Amino acid sequence: MKQPKRWIAALLAAVIALSLGACASKNDQSAYHPASGESLDYVGKYVAFGMVHDDYRDYLVDLGENSSEITLNEDGTGSMTLSTEKNEGKIEKWKVEGGLIDVTISNRTLFGPVKDGNVLQLYFEKETLTIYYAKEGTDTSSYNVLTQEAFKEAIAKK
């Protein structure tokens, strides 16, 4: 019964590693895209609190022993980290427009809706995985986030 937990942890680590692994330091000024308008409301630090895999769309699951953070800077850049990989990826540009966020890391764009004003749902298309990030201080208690154990039990019943 440990297979789903290991599968989720491995998948999350692979997603972030693929997103961040190719990140290289660039001094290219063309990457500079200052945030403006609606985007300025979203400047700050966001912490991952759950994930949904396309194969299990009905389940928002916690990240277990993994963690991830995103920092969105006023200059339109930022960073993304994953604790288990001990690496950081540079967000080359990001913007929020019409309630949707686009984040570019290593020429790869992650996208998704902004919910409740402070929750970003970033979709990792290659990995068919959505990670939920909440701005620091945001109450996420209205989200039904399953523990790894509860998720394992729920899919075992299907």
C-alpha positions, 0 to 999 in steps of 0.5 A: 500500500506504500506504492501510491505515496511513493508514486506521488512523491516521485512524481512531484520530485520529477515535476519540479526537477524537470522544471528547475533542472534546466534553469540556468543563470542568465544576465540577458536583459530581455528576460526583464518583464516588470509586473504591472496592473493586475499582476502587482496584486500577486507579488509575494511568496507562495507555499504549495499546499496540495496537488492534483494529478490528472489521473485522480482529478477528484483528489487534492492531496498534500505534498507529504514530506515534500514542499515547494515555494514560489516567490513572485517579484515586482520586477516580473521575475521570481524563483521556485524551490522544492525542498527535496531537490535542494535547488532553485529555479529562476522564474524568468517572467510571470504575469496575471491577467484576467484571473489567469497566471503564466509563469515562465521557467527555462522557456517553459510556461506553467499556467493556471487560474488564480482562485480566491485572490491568493491561491495559484493553481499552476498546471505542469502540462508534461506531468499532467499535474496541478500544484496549488500554491497559497500566498503566505498568510492565506487560510486554505482550510476551505480546501479539502486537502487529503493526507497521503494516507487518506488518498491512498485509502481512497484510491484503494477503494476504487 
